[in-house]
Structures are given as structure tokens and as C-alpha cells.
Amino acid sequence: MKKQTIEQYLYEHALNTPDKPAVISAEGSITYRELYDASRGYGAFLEKNGLTEGGVIVTRAANTIEYAVLYFGVHFAHGVICSLEKSSPDATVLDVAEKMNAQIIIADDLPAGGNDRIVLPRNVLDDAKKYTAEGEPVFAALDAPADILFTTGTTGASKGVELSHLALCATAENLIFGCGYEPEMLLIVPGPLNHANAIRKLFTSIINGNTVYVLNGMTNIKAFFEILEMPFDNIACCLPPAMIRFILTISRDAINAYRKKISFIESASAPLPEPDRIQLGKLLPETRLIINYGSSEAASVTMYDCIANPGLVNCIGRPMPNSEILIVDDDKNVIDSSKDHLGLIACKGDVNMIGYVNEPELTKEVLIDGIVYTNDIGYIEDGYVYIIGRQGDVINVGGLKVAPTEVEEAALGFEGINECICIAMPDPLVGNVVKLLYVSAEDIDTTALNAFLTTKLETYKIPKKYERVDEIRKTYNGKIDRKSYRV
């Protein structure tokens, strides 16, 4: 693929396949030509209203055609977009605008936040029509900032991750290569478009030239299955693990009916438990299940087709073309890792962030000489990368380390458990022991569950207490909110 901005690809598709649907949502559809014209027109509107090159715009994201026009329009104007969750209160929008030193806020009826900040109403599609694209477009430089992903803070304080146009293009290349995107594919994206995993699927689809359906979450499961009925022979889905488990629990027979139509399901944001992989493989034997590992700071760095290569527990795949994976010790020295010699995962490549906005000291802790250092514990074996858990999530049981995900995967293999989380419980003798919170439709025989887990786990990993709960707390993007359970 050519290294060029998303908007250059959008322009080329607008010329070559002008009538092809680019983005579909509940409100309708927009073709590649219409998306290009509207985005470029909105970019011109922003420039006329005070946006200068490199200026930051803060807005709320929404899974709509309007937001797609807004997103690409900011890029056409050589601006930088920082999007927040759609229900973010005004105070949060103003606070982020202050932290990101934003020039413009796009919102409805929001007062300016000081520093002569411009506030524009969210009349994106109407404002885009005020300007008609004329002449050849001028695209942003590849190394220029394009996006700021304002993280949720589940792994630390919220911060703005700044990404270049090159990083976006490199991420798309990794996804297209690793998942096998095709031009005539319909990709369903239900995640919120302010979240890294979802917005990547939007711009990757535009670079690839396929059609993307931005679905407003999975609470309306009927809407998801109505999309599967659309006249596309090749449909793919971007589903985080929580959504996959929801489908397996609520609609497993219904999803089986589309086994010939769904080419792949790509899952990211959190590890997918092995029992769910096995169950999904049985329901959709001809569908590829791609595990996508990455972060806001380093996107889509490894991928693993776990149906084609079953049985590699905790595997997150091989490094993608624009990524190099290193395993390092606590002092960031590269080590020869193995299952018995673990380290921390680090990534080198074009997908990496520029840094944290206005956080030079924090940036230096994570990004050094072009390498992003994570808190994920893992190892490399036979070219495959494995992840055991996050450094802050590992439970210390008398000096022995327990990865919560390993206990959870084992527990999910017990019939009747729909969801669970493994947490630390204080113990006067060994400091901490393991506790399992689980969700089930009916009471579980915990004695039988304990016996089952003794066949799967070492003794020190067996929970000392089991507790049935109504739900497992999650962040707005579907991840288990482990931070809220820490003692």
C-alpha cells in the first residue's frame, strides 16, 4: 500500500468508485463521492471559522454519518480531532478542551471555556453544504498530528494520545493485512467512535475502499441481525469480547444461521477467553476469528487467527508488517523470553504515538527512542507473542503470581457461568488470595466449580471464595473495569 493520508485514499475512491456506499448508519447511507464532498466542504467551513493548521477540535463522538463527515473534515482542514464519549457532560468537554489547548469546540449549546475558544454548533451536514469542493485538495503531511485519543483512564490517569497521519495509515495497513479486508466487504462497527478500536475500523474501511456500518452499540441485538440480512455476501464484524459473550449467551442459534456470510470477526480491547473462542468456532466454522492486540499508544501490533491456529492459549499472534515486538525486563532491557522467563511487551514501528499531549515527562516513561513500553506481561515463542496479563492486575499470592485472565478462562468453561472476574482478597497469612465473582442465571454448585478448577489450575490459583453477583462492572467500551475492583 501507498503511504498517504486517509483523505488521499478517500479522494481516490471518490473518483474511482463514486457511487459505492462508504458509510451506513441507522440514519441512512453516504457514498464515497458524497462523503468526500461533504468532508471537504466541512473542512472549508472550519477554516472559515477559525481553525488553523494543527489546531485541535474537541467534540463528542457519535456513530453517525454526521460524525464521519466531521472526522474527515477536520483532517481536510489540517486540524487535529479529539473526540469524547457521546454522553460526556459539558464540564468534561470544557476540561478536555483546556487540557488539549483546543481552538474549537463543536457541540450544541455549550458555553465557551475561556481562552477565546470558539464554539460551533453541531450542524455538520448543513454546514458542509455551504462550501463546494473545487480544484485539487491539499493534504496534510504524513508526520503531522491527526488524532488525539483521550483515554478512559482504566490503566491510569486519563491522557491525550497524539497520533500522526502516518500512524493511522500504518495501523490500517496492519488491519487490512492481518484480517484480510476485501473491497466488497461490509464491516459492522458497534463500538463508540471515540474509542481507538472503533475509529480505526472506520478509517481503515475508507482506506481499503469497503463499506462500513457504524452501529450504535449492541443493546439492540435485533438491529445487529438486521444488518446481517443486508445484501452483502461478505460481512465482517468488529466485536469486543463482552459483545461476543453477549451474542453467545443470548443469540447463539441466531448467529449460526450466518456462518456462510460472516468472513471474519475481529476482537480487540481485551483478551477473548478460550471457552468463547471454542464455542464461536463451533458455531461459525468457516469464519475467521482474529484476535487483535494493541493499545491507544501502539495500534494493532499483533494479530492471531485462533480458528486456523487453535490451542495457543494466551496467544495474541504474530507481529504485523508495521510493528516489531520486543520483550523487556523492568529496566527496559531486551530479553530472550519464554513461558518460564516472562517480561514486558514493547512495540517499535510506524503505528506508535507521537506522545501524550502536554505530558512530556509521562511520554518519556512510555515512549523512548521510538519504542512504546507497555505494562503487559508476556513472552515470544516460535514467532508467536503471548500475553499473560497486565502488571497491575497480576495477583501476588504469597510471592506466586496469578494472572486473573487465566482463572477467568478456566471458570468460563464451567457450565452456567456467563461472566466472571478474578480479584484479590486480603489474607492475613499470604497477603492476598484469589476470589471469583461470577454471573449466572441460576445458583452454581461452588463445590463442583472448585473441583472443576482443580483440574485446570495450580493449587495457589484456585479461588478461596466464590460470590455470585448481578453483573461484572465494565467501562463504557465493554472492558472489564478491573481498576474498580482493586483492593
N, C-alpha and C positions, 0 to 999 in steps of 0.2 A: 504493500500500500504506500501511497504518497504521504509524506509528512506535510500536512497542511491543516488549516483550521477547520473546525466543524462547518463553519459558514461557507467555506470554499466548496466543500462536498455538497452542501445544501444547494448552492448556486448551480453546480454541475448537474445535480439530479433535477433541478427545476428546468434546466434546458433540455435534458435528455429524456426524462420521464415526467413531464409537467402534470399529467392528469392522474398520476398514481397517488393513492391515499398515503399521506405521510403520517399524520396523527389522527387517531379516532378517540373520542371520549363519549360520555353519556350525552353531551350536548350536540354531537354531530361529528363531522369529518372535515379535514382540510387537506388539499392536495399539496404536492411538493411545490408547484408554482405558486399557489396561494400562500403557502407558508413562507416562501422566500419573499414574496411581495409584501406581505403583512409585516414580517420581521424587519425587513429593511426599512419599510415605512415607519415602524415604531422606533427604530434606531434613529432615524432622522428627526422624529418628534422629540426624542430625549435630548439630542444635540441642541435643538432649538430652545429647549427648556433648561439648559444649564449644565448638561453632562459634558465633562471634558475627558480627554483621553486618559485612561487609567482611573477615572473616578468610580467610586463604589456606590452601588444602588442596593438598598435593603428593602426587602418586600416579604410578603407571606407567599409560600408556595401553594398551589392547588393542582389537582390532577385534571387539568382542563386544557383545551386548545389555547385559550387565552394565555395561560401561563407559558406554554411552549413559545408563543409569539413574543412574550415579554422576555423570556430567557435568551432566545436567539437575537432578539432586537438589541438587548444590552451589548451583546458581542459585536453586532454590526456597527454599533456606535463606539466600539473600542473601550467599553466600560467593563466593570467587574461586578458580577452579581452575587449577592449574599442573600440566600433565601431561608426563611424560618418556617417552622411548622404553622399550618394554616390557622390554628386556634390560639396562636401566641397573643397574649394580652398586649395592649398598647405600650405598657411600661417596659415590656421585654423588647419590643421593636425599637423603642427610643434608646434603651440601654445598649443594644447591639449596634445601632447606628452611631452612637457615641464612641463605642469601643473600636469600631471599624473605620471611624472618621469618614462616614458616608457623606456624599454630596447630596443624594436624593433618597427620599423615602417614597415608595409607591404604596398607597393604602387608601382606604375610604375614611374620610372624616377624621384624620389623625393630626393633632396639632404638631407643629414643628418642634424639634427637640433642641433648639439652641444652635449656636454657631452658624446662623444664617442657613440652616439646612433647608433644602427645597422639598416640599411635599406635593406630589402629584396624585390626583385621583386615579383609581384603578379602572379607567375606561380604555383598556388596552386596544381592543379591536376597533373601537371608534376612532381613537387617536391615530392608529396605524393607517387608517384610510385617508388621513389628511395629507399624506405625502406619497407620491408615486415614485417607485424606483426608476431612476434614469441613469444611463451610462454604466460603465463597468464599476462594480463595487470595489472598494479599497478594504482589504482585510487586515486584521491585527497581526502583529509579529508573533511568531510561534513562541518566543520566550517571554512574551508579555503576560501579566496576570489575567486570568479569565474568570475564575470562580473562587468564592470563599465558602467553604463548607463550615457552618457553625455547629460544632459537635455538641452532642446532648449531655456530655459530662458523665457518662456511665463508667468511664475509666479514668476519671479525674475532672478537674475544673473545665467548664465549657471554654472553648477557644476557637478562633477562626483559622481554618486550614486553607492557605492560599495555594492555588493550583494554576499552572500556566496552560496556554493553549496546547503546547506540546504534550504536557501530561495527559490532557483529555484525549488527544489523538492516540497517544501510546496506549492508554487504557482501553480505548475502543479496539485497537489492533489486537490486544491480548484477548479481549472478549470474543471478537469475531473468529480468531484462530482457535481459542480453547473450546468454545461452544459450537462452532460450525454454523455461524449465521449464514442465511441464504437470502438473496434479494426478494424472493416472493413470499417470504415468511411474515406471519403476523405474530408479534411479540406482545404478550399481555404483561403489563407492569402495574400491580396493585399498590405498591409501596408509595409513601408520600415523597413527592419530588424534591423536597428539601433534603432528603436523606441520600447519602452518597450512592448506595446501591441502586436506587431507583433512577436518579438523574443520569447516572452512567448508561442505563439502558435506553433512555430517551435519546441522548446524543449519539450513542453507538448505532442505534437504528437509523438515524439520519445520515451518519457517515456511511453505513452499509447500504442504504437505499431501500430498506424494507419498510413495512408498516408497523407502527406501534400503537397499542391500545392502552391509554392511561386510565386505569380503573381506580375508582375512589375506594380503596380498601377491599377487604373480603367479608365485611359484615353482611353484605347482601350476596349470599352464595348463589342465589338464582341468577344474578347479573353475570357472574363468572361463567356459569354454564351456558347462558345465552350467547356469550362471546364465542364459546367453543362451537356453537351452531352456525357461526358466520361462514360465508362461502370462501373459506381458505382451506386448502388441502394441507398446508404446512403451518402449524401453530406451535409456538413455544411459550413458556411461562417463566417468569422471574418470581419465585416464591420463597420467602424466608422460611426457616424450619417451623416456626409457630404456625404458619399458614398451611404447610404440608401436613402437619399433625392435625390441624382442624379438618382438612379435607379427608384424611384417613379415618378420623373419628366420626364425622358427620355424613360424608358423601362418598365413601369408598366404592360402592357399587356404581354410582353415577359416573365417577371418573374413569372407571374401567371401560365404559362404552366408547371412550375417545382414544383408546390405545393405538389405533391406526392413524390418528390425526395429530397427536402431540409428538413432535420430533424430539424436543428436549425440555427438561425442567432444570433451570439453573437456580441454585440455592446458595445464599450467602448470609452475611450479618452475624451468624452464629453457627456452631457445629451442628450437623444433622445427625441425630442418634442412629446407631447402626440398625436397631429394630425397624425404624422408619424407612431406612434405605431398603431393607429386605422386603418389607411389606409393599412399598411402592414399586419395586422391581417385579414383584409377582402380579400386581395389578396392571402395570404398563410395561410388559416385557420387551416391547420394541422401542421404548422411549429411552433416550439417554438422560441420565441423571448426573448433572455436572455440579460438583462442589467447587465454589469459587471463594478463594481466600484472599483477603486484602484488608485494607483499613482506609480511613479518610486520608491518611498521610501517604499511603502507598497502595495503589488500587490494583485489584485483580492480578496479583503477582503469581499465584499458582492456581491450577485447575485440575480436577480429578473426576474422570468418568467412572463412577463407582458401580455402574451396572456392567460395563465392559471389563472392569478390573475389580471383581468383588473380593471381599475378605480382608482388605487392607485397613484394619481398624485404626482410627485416628489419622488416616492419611488425608492430606489436602492437595495431593497431586504433584505434578512436575512444574518447574518454573516456566513461565510464558516468555515469548520472544523478547519483550521489552523489560524483563526482570531477571535479576540474579539473586539467588537466596544464599545467605551466609548464616552459619550458626556460631554464636559468640558466647564468651563467658561474661561474668558480671562486670568485668573491666573492658568489655567490648573487643577482646582479642578473639580472632577466628580460631575455632577448634575443630578437630575431627570428631564429629558427633556420632552417637549410636543410641539404641534404645536404653542402654545402660550408662550412657555418657551424654546427658542432656545439656542443652544450652538455650540461649535466647535467639529468636529468629530476627534476622536483619535483612533488609532489601536494598539493592542497588539498581538503578535504572531510570529511564525517562518518565516513568509513572509517578515518581516521587514528588512530593510537595515542594514549593518554594520555601515555605516555613510557616510559622504561626504569626498572624498579623499583630504587629506591635508587641511581640513577645520574644525579643532576641535571646534572652537567657534560657527560656523554655525551649526555643528552637535548637539551641546548642546542645541541650540534653538529649534530643531525639535525632537530629539531623547533623551528621558530621561527615564532611568530605563527600557529599552526595549519597550517603548511606543513611537510611531510616532504621533506627533501632527500636524494636517492639518489646513489650513485656510478655510476649507469648513464648511459652516453653516448648521446645521441640527438638527434632533431630532429622538427619537425612540418611536414607538407606536405599541403595540401588537406584539412586536418582530421584526417588520419591521423598517428599517432605512430609513429616508427621508433626502434629501439634497435640500436646498433652493438656494444656490449659494455660490460663493467664497466671503470671507470677503472683498477683494479688489475690487470686481466687483459690490457689492451692491451700489445702488444709494441713497443718502440721500436727500430726498425731504422735506425740512422744518422740519427735525427731524424724518420723517417717512421713513422706509427702503423699497426700491423696489428691488426685485430680477429680474435682466434682463431676466432670462430664463422664468419666469412666463409670462411676457409681450410678449416675443417672441413666446411662445407656443400658447398663445391666438391669436396672429396675424397670425400665420401659419394656423389657422383654417379658415381664410378668403379666399375665392376663388380667385385665381390669384396670390397670394403671394408665390413665390418659396423659397426665403430665406429672412432672416431679422436679424437685430441686434438692441438691445435696448441700447442706450448710454445716458450719462448725458449731459445736455446742461446748461450752466451757466444761472442763473436767478437773477436779482438784488433784488428780494423780498424774495425768499425762498432758495437762494443759488444754487440749481440745480432743473431742471425739466427733464422730460423724453422725449427723441427724438427717433423716429424709422426710421432706414434706411432699405429699402426693395428692393428686386429684383423681377421684374415681366416682363412677356413677353409683356404686354400691360399696358396702363395707368390704374391706380386704382382710383376709386372714394373714395378719402380720407374722405369725409364726411360720406359716408356709412361705411367705415372702422372704423371711430371713433365711430359711433353709435353701430357698432357690438361689439367693445371693451368695451363699457359702460355696455354691458350685461354680460361681463366676468370678469371685473376688478373693484376694488375700484377706486374712482374718482382720487385720487392722483397718481395712477399708469397709468392713461391714457396719452399717448404721447401728448405733446403740439405742436409738429411739426412732419411732415412726409416728408421723402425725398426719391425719387426713385434713385437708384444707379445701376451701371452696374454689380457690384459684391460686395460680402462681403469678406473682406480680411481674409485670413486664413494662418495658419502656414503650413509648408511643410507636416505635418502629418494629415492635414484635420481639425484641430481645428479652431474655430473662433478665430482670433487674437485680443482678447479684449484689450490687453495691448496697441496696436497701436491706439486705439480709445479713450483712456483715456485723459481727459482734465486736 
